[in-house]
Amino acid sequence: MQGFPGFPDGKVRTLPLPETFFTELLPLVDHLAELKLLLYAFWRLSQKEGSYRYLRREDFAGDERFMRGLAPLARQAEETLDDALERAEARGALLHVLIEDAQSVRNLYFMNTAKGREAVEKLTRGEWRPGDEAGTVVTLSQLRSNVFVLYEQNIGPLTPMVAEELRDLERAYPAAWIEDAIRIAVKNNVRRLKYVMAVLHRMRNEGRYEQKDRDDPEEYARRYYEGYRHLLDDEPESDPGAA
C-alpha cells in the first residue's frame, strides 16, 4: 500500500463542500470509484471560471494520476470511469448533457446545484451555450435510467459486465418491460439477471399480460415463476447478485 506523507505545513488551499454532501449524499454512495469521482469533480469545478461550470469526460480521462487511482490498467480505468459517471448521474449528484454536431458527441457534466440545474435548463432551451459549442444540438441524457437503479436496489451489484448486459436489454426491450421483469424477479425471490432475461424473452414471445392481470401482482408473478422454475435448479438462492 502506498503511503501518504501528510498535509504540508503553512497555508494550504482548501476546498469547501456543501454540508448536504456529508449529511445526505455521502451516506448513499456505496461505490469507491463513484466517491473518488465526485470528490475530484468538486475540486476540478472549483478551478473553473464563469457563471456556469462544467466538466467534460475528457477532463476526467485526461488526468493520468486520477485515472491510475481508478484502476492500474488504462482500459480498466476507462471502464471504471464510465461506470462511476453513470452511478453519479443516476444518484442525482451529476447532471449529464450531450452536445453533438456533425462530427462528434461531447459529454458535459454539471454538479446538481442550483447553478448547475440553471445551466442545464438554459442549455436545453437554447438560451445558453458554452463558448465553443455554438450551433450544436443539446440532449439531456437519460443514461442509467430506472433500470440501472432498480437492478442495484433489488437484484445485486452493478458490475461493468452486468451494466453492459442491461444496456443490451434496453436496446432490445422497452424500459417498462425491463422494470416489470425486475419486479417479477423480486416478487418471486429469484434475484438473477438471467431470470430477468428469461421473463423478457417470454414477454416478447407471448406478450405482456393485460393491465387487469398486472393489477393482481401475486397472480402476475406466479405465472412467470411457474414458467421458469428450472432456473432455480442450477444456482443457490442465497446468491442474490448472481447473473
N, C-alpha and C positions, 0 to 999 in steps of 0.2 A: 504494500500500500504506500502510495506516495504521500509524504508528509507535507504539512503546511507550516511555514516558519513563523506565522503570526502576523498581525497587522503592524505596520510600521509606526514609529514614534512621530510626533508632530501632527500638524494639521492634515487631516485626511478628508478627501471629498466624500461626502455621504449622500445617500440616495433615499429620499422619503418615499414610503409606501403607504397607500391608503389603509386605514385601520381595518376596513372590511376585508382586506386581503387576508389578514390573520384571523379575524373572527368569523368570516363566512366562507371565503373561497378556500383557504388552506385546509380546513377540515374535510373538504370534498375531494381534494386532489389525492389520488391513490396511485399515482404513477410517477416514478422518479424523473423520467425524461420530460414529462409534461411540466413538472415543478421547475426543473432546470430552465426549460424554455420560457416559462412565464417570468422568472426572475431575470433572465437575460433580456427579455423584451422590455421590462421596466427600465433596465439600465440603458439599453440602446435608445429607447424612446426619449429618455431624459437628455440625451445628447443631440437630439434633433431640434430644429428650429422651425418656426412657422406656426400659424394658427392651428393647423391640423397635422398631427404627426402620425406616421405610419411606418411600417417595416415591410420590405419585400421578402419573399422567400430567400432571395439571394443574400440578403443581409445576414440571415442565419447561416446559410450554407457556405458563405464566403469566409466565415470566421473559423480558421483551422483549429484554434485552441478550443473553441466551443464545440466544434464537431467531434474532436477527439474525446471530449468529455461525454459524448453520447454513445460512442462505440469505437473500438480500436480500428476497424476496417472501414474504408471510405464508403463502400456500398451499404454496409450495415448502418453506418451513421446516417446516410441519406434516408434509408427506410425508417429509421428511428425518428428522424426529424419530421418526416411527413406524418407519421403516426402521432407524434406529440402535438403537431399543429392541429391535426384533426381532433384530438382529445380536447385541446384548449378551446377550439371552436365549439365543439359540442357542449362543453362545460359552460359556455357563455362568457368565458374570460376574454376571448379574442373575437373580433368581427372580421370576416373574410370577404373581400370583394375581388372579383375577377375583372381585369381590364384587358380588353382584347382589340386588336386591329387585324389587318390582313396578314401581317407577318407573324404575330405571336400572341400568346396569352400570358399576362403577368398577374401574380398573386400579391395583393396588398392586405396587410393585417393591421387593424386598429385595436387598441385596447378598448374594452367595453366600458368606457367612461362617458360622461355627458358629452364631452368634446368629440370622442370617437363616434358616438351614435349620431351626432350632428353632422360630422363629416360624411359618414356613410349615407345618411339621408340626402344630403346635398349632392353627393356623387350619383346616386340612383335617380335623382330628379333632374340631373344635368345642370345643376346650379354651381357646381364647383368641379374642377379637375386639377390634379397635380400638374405642376408646370410643364412637364414633358409628356403629358398624356392627353393633350388636346386632340379632339376628333376621334377618340376611341369609344368603344362600346363598353358599358359597365353592367355587370351582372352581380347581384348579391348571391353569394354562394349558399347552396343548400347541402353542401357536403356534410357527410356524417350526420344524417338526419336521425329521426326517431329510431330507425332500425338499429343503428350502432348503439344508441343509448339503451334501448330495450334489451339488446343482446347482453351488454355488460351488466345490466341490473338484474337480469333474470336467468341467463344461461351460463356465462363464465367470462374469463379474461379475454380481452380483445387483442390477441396476438397479431402480428403483421400477416401471418398466413390466414387467420380467421377473417381479418379485415378484407383481404383480397377476395375470399370466398363470398363475403357479404356484398362486396361491390359487384361481383358477378351476378349474384341473385338480384340486386337492384336493377341491373341491366336487363334481366330476363323476366322479372315479375313486377307488378305494381307494388308500391310501398305498402298499401293497405293489406295486400295478401301476405307479405312477409311479416307484418306486425301481427296479423291473425295467426299465422303459423307459429310464431314465437309464443303467443299467449296460449295456444293449444298445447304446445310442448310443456309450458309451465303448469297448465291445468292438469295434464296427465303425469306430471313429475318425471318427464323424460327430457332432461336438460342437455340435449346434444344437438349439435349443428346438423348432423346427418338426418336426425328425425325431422327437424325443421324443413330440410330439403325434401324429404320424402312427402311431407304434408303438402308442400308446394307443388310437387310433381302430381299428386293426386288431385289437387285443386285444378291444375291445368287440364288434366285428362277428363275429370268428371264435373268441373265447375264448382264454384263455391256454393255452399248451401244458401238457401233463401234467407232473407232477414229474419223471418219468423223462426227459422231453425237456430240462427245465431243468437236470438234473444233467449234461448234456453241453453246457457253455457255448459251445463252438465251433459246434456244430450249431444251438443255440438262437439265437445271434446271427446266423449265416449266413442263416437263414430270413428274418429281418427285413431284413437287408442286401439280399438279392436282391429283396425286395418293394418296397424304397424307394430303389433306386439312382438313380432320377430326381431325387431331392432333392439329389444331388451335382452336378448339371449346371449349376445357376444361381448357385452361390456357391463361392468358392475354399476349399479345405480348410484353408488357412493361417489362417483366422479362427475360432478355437475359441469365441469368445464371441458369435458372431453368433446372433441368434434367428430 
